[in-house]
Amino acid sequence: MIALEYFGILIAGLALYWAIPHNRLRLSVLSALSLLFIWLLDPMSALVVIGLSGYTFIFGGIIHRHRDKPGWHTAAVLGILLLLVFFKYLGMLSGISDAFYLFLENLPNFSLHRLFLPLGISYITFKHISYLTDIKWGMISPGRFDDFLLYSSFFTIYLAGPIERYERFAPQLETAAKPIRQDWHEGSRRIAIGLFKKLVIADWLAYFLAPIWKSPEAYSAWQALAALFAYAFVIYYDFAGYSDIAIGASRLFGIRIMENFDRPYLAGNISQFWRRWHISLSDWIRDYLFFPLSRLSKRKVWNIFWVPVIAMALCGLWHGADSRYLVWGIWHGLGLSALQIYLQLKRKAAAGSKKRLNSLLKWIGMPTTLFFVFFGWLSFRAFGLALALRIFGDPQALTLIPVIFILLIFLQDTLQKSSVLLAKLSWRLEYTIYTLILTMILYSAVHSDFIYAGF
């Protein structure tokens, strides 16, 4: 995303977009620019976007006319999911297929790895499923195809979100006006901050961590533990930086995109973490997985245990066809389930016990959530098992963990207050320029793609 294609399209697009007086023509130009951006990165992906947009829009119209017939919605969503499975998950069978065709020596060897993976396929399929489902629920109407095509392909958020909803996106197109000074100021500010997060903080941290991830046995256990904690900030600043750039660039076109992060590592429990981390994905999982799954049964064991585990397991698999993502999703599902059990016990507790439980959660909630999330990254990150063995196989590291935990208990109020003060700081235009200059000075010059762009 931090490439000539992106910023070239952004600069040229802004000049052309706001030079056109008619709103409808402006939006058509923005759609064309978005498709051009995708085509420059991968021509086949542009064709997939156009074809899938046509498919979804047609089915959206049918579902709108026949909301009393749920089979249309089911068929449309299954078609989108089959496309996602075909491109993203069929490769899991490549090892089996290769062995099979090698066994049959008279047939040519065939590898499913040769299937190309369209850029942004995970994000666009989620947007399209939400569009069809919201039509089924009567929350939105199909609208215009050119609006929907722009919603599908809008280049500022195409590769890795946020996963914007059509109900928030489309109305802005009808009332689009030239951004006021505040839009330009906020848009440029977010882009500058996003570049700093990615090019300075995330990339430098990743550069220093790379040797430890590669050969954890060559480093001490406390260095391995530090690497795990640092990786948590790598993935945060990498993805938060991407989101800032995407939100800021969208704002320059007069379009406001939902926030994607809200100080997630300061969350008091795992549920709060998911309301603050990748917010657009969390909202999607809640609305289109949690709620529908919870309506399948009223049994407590289903809603407290199975619904969180299944939903988060699917969230893990959404990231990729790899067991490490599945384990990471189940880990978070179990965490959400454990929280639900705790809340159930607290509700049934006597007044005195409830007060003590609230006090306990206030003290250990943030450190416990932080450690839970950080250890979950061991599964998410490739080669995390080797690092985990290095940490948990050494008494020195195991001694450090409770020490850090206790320090976090006493520091959490300071961290919370500091984050609030930082959020309230006024931002002047010259600060944007200073941030860009500082980014160029401290730029790591390490070529590092956005982590979430790979999903």
Phi, psi and omega in degrees: 000324176276081185210166180300324181300315184291305184287335173295313177297320181297310183293311180296321181295318179296317180297316182286318184300312184275353174279342181272126185282333186267130186298314182298318179293323177300315182293324177295320178295319180294323175297316180296319178295321179296316178294325177297318178300313179295319180295321179297326179280322182195103182304322182294326179295324178297320178294321178298317180299313181297312181297315181293324178296317177298316179301309184293320181295319178298313179294327177300319177295319179295315180297321179298322181280337184231054182294342178279357180242090185296345181299328179295317179295315180300314181297318181295315181293320178299321178299318179293317180295322177298321177297316179297315179298317182300313184279321192260331189244349180293336179298341177299335182271002186299320180298320179293315183294320179299315180296322181296314182286333174291325178295320177271085190296339182279355179252149179291148179289137183230133181237128179287351175296342182284348174296129179280148179257109181300139180297137176068016186298324181294320183285318182292324179294321178295320178296320181289322177295319179295323179298311181295320182291320179294327174294316179300320181281357179078017182278331180220165172250158184303322180074212184258147180293321181296327175293318181292323178296320177294319177302320182287324191249357186313112196293335183294332183238011190292315190288322185210033173079195005303155181278083184289151178265146180297326182296334176268329186282310188299315181301331179292332180289327181288330185247021184300132176223164181300135181302136174285176183303323181297323178296315179296318180296312182292319180298312180293324178298314182294322178296315181298315180295319179298318178297320179295316180301317184282304190284336182255300186286302185296313185290323178292317177300315180298323180297315182286335182277337187308314180297325181290318178296325184288318182222072183297334181293342181276356183238161181289164182295323181290329174293323177295320178295319177297323179296321178297313180297319180294323179298325177301325179277332174300308184292327178292306183291331176296309185282322177296324176296316176302312183298319178300315180296316181296315180293318180294316180296322178296321181298328179295336176268007180082014182247125182262123180255146182298152176291154183240346180216147178211075178048058187297328183283358175256013181293146182275345175203174186291330176293317176298322178303314182286346171275352181244343183255130180043059190304321182295321176289319179300316178297321180296314180298317180298312187283324189249356174236302183303305185296312178298320179295320182292338180278352181287333181204149178262001181293137184297320182297328177291311185284328183275324184254300190290321182298310178298319183293315180295314182298316182284331174297318177294324175299317178298314180294331176302327180290335180167158180277071184212139182298332182294325177288323177297314179298318179299317179295316179296321177304312180289327176297318177295323177297316178294322178295316179299321178297318179297320178296317178299316181294324176298315180296322181294321180296327182273349184287157175292165184304316180294316179295322180298320179295318179294321179295320177297319179294319179297315181295324179298324182280315188253359184300307182294311178299321180296315179297318181299312179295319180300314181292316181298317179291334175295330179294341177299323178282322183295320185277132176302143181069016181293333181298318180298320179292321179298317179297324179293322182287306188278353178264008183233124181300329181298315180291321180294333176285325181292327185301309178295329178296314178297320180300314180295319178300319180295326178302316183277340182264350189296321178297319179296318180295318179297312182294322179296319181294323178294317179296319178297321181293333182271352181297133177285146185241123179258159185302321182294336177294326176298316179295317179299319181296319178295318179295316179297322178298317180294324180291317185265003181308130186285341183061020176263123179286112183220115179289159174295133184299313186282348175293340179281354182260000000 
